[in-house]
């Protein structure tokens, strides 16, 4: 497969992005359980700087990968979610 698309594994994890030669290649987003990885893939491996969001606590980190191996990471910020309720009149 080549082009842009979505691949979903049996466990519900999914990849949305660019494909080449039946592999994740190019810009994409990988959803694994409660973690979202956004960045560049080379031959199915994370490569370069990724923005990683943890859905359960909204923490965001940047991770630097070299062909699938994590080189380093840094905490970026914690998103604040405000619960706004509408008043009934």
Backbone as ProteinMPNN parsed JSONL, in Angstrom:
{"seq_chain_A": "XXXXXXXXXXXXXXXXXXXXXXXXXXXXXXXXXXXXXXXXXXXXXXXXXXXXXXXXXXXXXXXXXXXXXXXXXXXXXXXXXXXXXXXXX", "coords_chain_A": {"N_chain_A": [[0.842, -1.166, 0.0], [0.488, 2.225, -0.764], [0.469, 5.764, -0.269], [-1.983, 7.796, 1.393], [-3.638, 6.937, 4.381], [-5.486, 4.807, 6.691], [-4.677, 2.45, 9.153], [-5.832, -0.168, 11.128], [-5.247, -2.105, 13.952], [-6.078, -5.352, 15.345], [-6.378, -5.076, 18.104], [-7.317, -2.516, 18.429], [-5.55, -0.372, 18.308], [-4.249, 2.207, 16.165], [-2.979, 3.564, 13.06], [-2.706, 6.581, 11.371], [-1.999, 8.103, 8.45], [0.776, 8.594, 6.214], [1.769, 6.128, 3.827], [4.174, 3.904, 2.385], [5.399, 1.406, 0.304], [3.969, -0.59, 1.705], [4.38, 0.077, 4.376], [4.468, 2.18, 7.338], [5.323, 5.263, 6.411], [6.51, 8.44, 6.38], [4.668, 11.407, 7.342], [2.62, 10.974, 10.209], [0.129, 9.716, 12.547], [0.059, 7.854, 15.443], [-1.965, 5.845, 17.332], [-1.972, 4.424, 20.363], [-3.427, 2.656, 22.745], [-3.921, 4.791, 25.382], [-2.24, 6.737, 24.402], [-0.965, 9.134, 22.156], [0.969, 9.437, 19.348], [2.603, 11.76, 17.348], [4.273, 12.378, 14.406], [7.108, 11.633, 12.315], [7.506, 8.745, 10.33], [9.656, 6.062, 9.405], [9.97, 3.345, 7.465], [8.119, 1.866, 9.145], [9.05, 2.651, 11.632], [9.409, 4.946, 14.35], [10.817, 8.103, 13.808], [12.841, 10.83, 14.396], [11.618, 13.915, 15.88], [8.868, 13.599, 18.007], [5.577, 14.51, 19.006], [4.028, 13.667, 21.887], [1.091, 12.724, 23.371], [-0.631, 12.1, 26.323], [-3.6, 10.69, 26.877], [-5.036, 10.176, 29.226], [-4.181, 11.977, 31.218], [-3.57, 14.29, 29.94], [-0.937, 15.186, 29.651], [1.858, 16.392, 27.824], [4.634, 15.436, 25.961], [7.825, 15.731, 24.335], [9.463, 13.51, 22.276], [12.468, 12.175, 21.038], [13.348, 10.184, 18.414], [15.447, 7.682, 16.952], [15.313, 5.855, 14.316], [13.305, 4.184, 15.546], [14.325, 3.869, 18.101], [14.333, 5.384, 21.239], [15.906, 8.424, 21.804], [15.974, 10.697, 23.5], [13.8, 12.555, 25.739], [11.501, 15.224, 26.599], [9.561, 16.986, 28.972], [6.792, 18.822, 28.009], [4.297, 20.308, 28.452], [1.41, 20.477, 30.6], [-1.818, 20.117, 29.697], [-4.508, 22.18, 30.51], [-7.754, 21.539, 31.397], [-10.816, 22.994, 31.386], [-13.823, 22.75, 33.063], [-16.681, 23.685, 31.869], [-19.862, 24.624, 32.634], [-23.131, 25.007, 31.433], [-25.597, 27.268, 32.406], [-28.903, 26.579, 33.292], [-31.822, 28.183, 32.255]], "CA_chain_A": [[0.0, 0.0, 0.0], [1.177, 3.511, -0.792], [-0.459, 6.885, -0.236], [-2.432, 8.219, 2.715], [-4.74, 6.099, 4.823], [-5.606, 4.399, 8.084], [-4.54, 1.024, 9.435], [-6.293, -0.465, 12.479], [-4.904, -3.44, 14.412], [-7.165, -6.068, 16.02], [-6.531, -4.587, 19.49], [-7.865, -1.167, 18.399], [-4.515, 0.612, 18.001], [-4.328, 2.556, 14.751], [-2.048, 4.507, 12.44], [-3.327, 7.41, 10.353], [-0.944, 8.893, 7.843], [1.342, 8.229, 4.921], [2.306, 4.781, 3.643], [4.96, 3.609, 1.185], [5.892, 0.025, 0.324], [3.235, -1.317, 2.747], [4.888, 0.435, 5.702], [4.27, 3.562, 7.763], [6.424, 6.067, 5.894], [6.104, 9.832, 6.237], [3.958, 11.998, 8.478], [1.507, 10.159, 10.665], [-0.276, 9.702, 13.947], [-0.089, 6.495, 15.95], [-2.801, 5.805, 18.531], [-1.744, 3.183, 21.102], [-4.165, 2.761, 24.016], [-4.192, 6.179, 25.755], [-1.104, 7.567, 23.999], [-1.014, 9.562, 20.758], [2.289, 9.82, 18.824], [2.531, 12.491, 16.077], [5.605, 12.649, 13.893], [7.519, 11.029, 11.047], [7.826, 7.323, 10.371], [10.502, 5.536, 8.336], [9.9, 1.873, 7.485], [7.357, 1.452, 10.332], [9.725, 3.051, 12.869], [9.374, 6.367, 14.686], [12.117, 8.699, 13.497], [12.8, 12.274, 14.57], [10.928, 14.435, 17.058], [7.447, 13.298, 18.09], [4.763, 15.063, 20.076], [3.349, 12.535, 22.505], [0.038, 13.175, 24.277], [-1.215, 11.053, 27.149], [-5.018, 11.047, 26.951], [-5.601, 10.063, 30.567], [-3.858, 13.131, 32.068], [-3.298, 15.401, 29.022], [0.464, 15.603, 29.619], [2.461, 16.37, 26.494], [6.092, 15.389, 25.957], [8.48, 15.566, 23.041], [10.423, 12.409, 22.286], [13.308, 12.134, 19.845], [13.617, 8.794, 18.055], [16.369, 7.373, 15.867], [14.883, 4.575, 13.743], [12.56, 3.399, 16.513], [14.934, 3.88, 19.436], [14.203, 6.688, 21.882], [17.173, 9.059, 22.162], [15.687, 11.463, 24.711], [12.479, 13.165, 25.772], [11.362, 16.326, 27.537], [8.202, 17.362, 29.335], [6.45, 20.079, 27.355], [3.322, 20.987, 29.295], [0.191, 19.77, 30.961], [-2.966, 20.883, 29.24], [-5.534, 22.401, 31.517], [-9.098, 21.42, 30.856], [-11.781, 23.654, 32.252], [-15.162, 22.196, 32.966], [-17.632, 24.795, 31.807], [-21.25, 24.17, 32.64], [-24.095, 26.024, 31.036], [-26.676, 27.443, 33.363], [-30.254, 26.452, 32.755], [-32.667, 29.34, 32.565]], "C_chain_A": [[0.892, 1.236, 0.0], [0.135, 4.614, -0.838], [-0.778, 7.263, 1.191], [-3.621, 7.357, 3.123], [-4.695, 5.807, 6.305], [-5.444, 2.888, 8.178], [-4.925, 0.801, 10.893], [-5.937, -1.913, 12.809], [-6.096, -4.061, 15.133], [-7.418, -5.544, 17.432], [-7.065, -3.156, 19.567], [-6.84, -0.077, 18.179], [-4.621, 0.963, 16.523], [-3.256, 3.562, 14.354], [-2.827, 5.249, 11.366], [-2.221, 8.257, 9.748], [-0.491, 8.333, 6.513], [1.931, 6.818, 4.957], [3.156, 4.753, 2.381], [5.498, 2.191, 1.341], [5.278, -0.783, 1.468], [3.749, -1.055, 4.159], [4.498, 1.867, 6.03], [5.5, 4.343, 7.339], [5.93, 7.479, 5.661], [5.407, 10.321, 7.486], [2.785, 11.118, 8.882], [1.25, 10.298, 12.146], [-0.549, 8.268, 14.347], [-0.852, 6.569, 17.271], [-2.613, 4.452, 19.193], [-2.351, 3.359, 22.488], [-4.46, 4.222, 24.309], [-3.068, 7.134, 25.366], [-1.202, 7.869, 22.509], [0.371, 10.065, 20.364], [2.097, 10.52, 17.484], [3.948, 12.813, 15.628], [5.845, 11.969, 12.558], [7.937, 9.588, 11.254], [8.691, 6.964, 9.172], [10.49, 4.022, 8.476], [9.28, 1.338, 8.778], [7.977, 1.881, 11.66], [9.582, 4.553, 13.081], [10.767, 6.944, 14.473], [11.993, 10.217, 13.57], [12.009, 12.656, 15.809], [9.424, 14.162, 16.949], [6.814, 14.085, 19.218], [3.929, 13.911, 20.604], [2.36, 13.079, 23.538], [-0.536, 11.976, 25.01], [-2.66, 11.44, 27.427], [-5.571, 11.024, 28.366], [-5.296, 11.257, 31.467], [-3.502, 14.38, 31.257], [-1.873, 15.936, 29.086], [0.981, 15.471, 28.197], [3.972, 16.361, 26.653], [6.574, 15.365, 24.519], [9.494, 14.448, 23.198], [11.181, 12.425, 20.969], [13.693, 10.681, 19.591], [14.629, 8.716, 16.918], [16.041, 5.958, 15.403], [14.277, 3.648, 14.796], [13.119, 3.378, 17.917], [14.862, 5.287, 20.011], [15.568, 7.212, 22.276], [17.015, 9.87, 23.435], [14.276, 12.035, 24.621], [12.501, 14.34, 26.726], [9.885, 16.626, 27.748], [7.905, 18.711, 28.704], [5.456, 20.858, 28.205], [2.177, 20.043, 29.634], [-0.966, 20.657, 30.544], [-3.975, 21.006, 30.373], [-6.903, 22.343, 30.845], [-10.063, 22.036, 31.853], [-13.155, 23.051, 31.994], [-16.146, 23.353, 33.02], [-19.042, 24.215, 31.72], [-22.156, 25.331, 32.242], [-25.199, 26.075, 32.095], [-28.011, 27.302, 32.648], [-31.071, 27.652, 33.176], [-34.11, 28.903, 32.616]], "O_chain_A": [[1.918, 1.28, 0.679], [-0.954, 4.426, -1.38], [0.04, 7.082, 2.093], [-4.504, 7.08, 2.311], [-3.981, 6.453, 7.071], [-6.007, 2.142, 7.377], [-4.422, 1.481, 11.787], [-6.271, -2.833, 12.061], [-7.033, -3.349, 15.494], [-8.555, -5.568, 17.904], [-7.249, -2.632, 20.666], [-7.219, 1.058, 17.887], [-5.031, 0.132, 15.713], [-2.713, 4.296, 15.18], [-3.521, 4.638, 10.553], [-1.579, 9.04, 10.448], [-1.252, 7.694, 5.787], [2.502, 6.38, 5.955], [2.893, 5.486, 1.427], [5.998, 1.828, 2.406], [5.968, -1.564, 2.123], [3.567, -1.89, 5.045], [4.231, 2.671, 5.137], [6.595, 4.111, 7.85], [5.037, 7.702, 4.844], [5.536, 9.728, 8.557], [2.058, 10.59, 8.041], [2.024, 10.9, 12.89], [-1.296, 7.554, 13.678], [-0.443, 7.261, 18.203], [-3.045, 3.434, 18.651], [-1.84, 4.126, 23.305], [-5.192, 4.851, 23.544], [-2.952, 8.219, 25.935], [-1.483, 6.984, 21.7], [0.891, 11.003, 20.969], [1.496, 9.951, 16.574], [4.724, 13.432, 16.357], [4.921, 11.754, 11.775], [8.625, 9.252, 12.218], [8.499, 7.48, 8.072], [10.945, 3.481, 9.483], [9.849, 0.461, 9.428], [7.471, 1.506, 12.718], [9.627, 5.334, 12.131], [11.767, 6.363, 14.896], [11.155, 10.817, 12.897], [11.76, 11.824, 16.681], [8.798, 14.459, 15.932], [7.432, 14.304, 20.26], [3.208, 13.258, 19.849], [2.743, 13.801, 24.459], [-0.884, 10.965, 24.4], [-2.917, 12.413, 28.137], [-6.49, 11.782, 28.677], [-6.062, 11.536, 32.389], [-3.169, 15.415, 31.833], [-1.62, 17.045, 28.614], [0.596, 14.563, 27.46], [4.531, 17.176, 27.387], [5.826, 15.022, 23.603], [10.286, 14.441, 24.14], [10.598, 12.661, 19.91], [14.29, 10.028, 20.447], [14.661, 9.575, 16.037], [16.449, 4.981, 16.032], [14.672, 2.49, 14.926], [12.449, 2.913, 18.839], [15.27, 6.257, 19.372], [16.312, 6.542, 22.993], [17.827, 9.751, 24.353], [13.642, 12.003, 23.566], [13.396, 14.455, 27.563], [9.074, 16.531, 26.827], [8.689, 19.648, 28.851], [5.759, 21.971, 28.635], [2.01, 18.978, 29.04], [-1.079, 21.802, 30.982], [-4.248, 20.046, 31.093], [-7.156, 23.023, 29.85], [-10.114, 21.64, 33.017], [-13.576, 22.872, 30.851], [-16.406, 23.922, 34.081], [-19.352, 23.419, 30.834], [-21.965, 26.472, 32.663], [-25.657, 25.048, 32.598], [-28.215, 27.83, 31.555], [-31.012, 28.083, 34.328], [-34.995, 29.722, 32.862]]}, "name": "protein", "num_of_chains": 1, "seq": "XXXXXXXXXXXXXXXXXXXXXXXXXXXXXXXXXXXXXXXXXXXXXXXXXXXXXXXXXXXXXXXXXXXXXXXXXXXXXXXXXXXXXXXXX"}
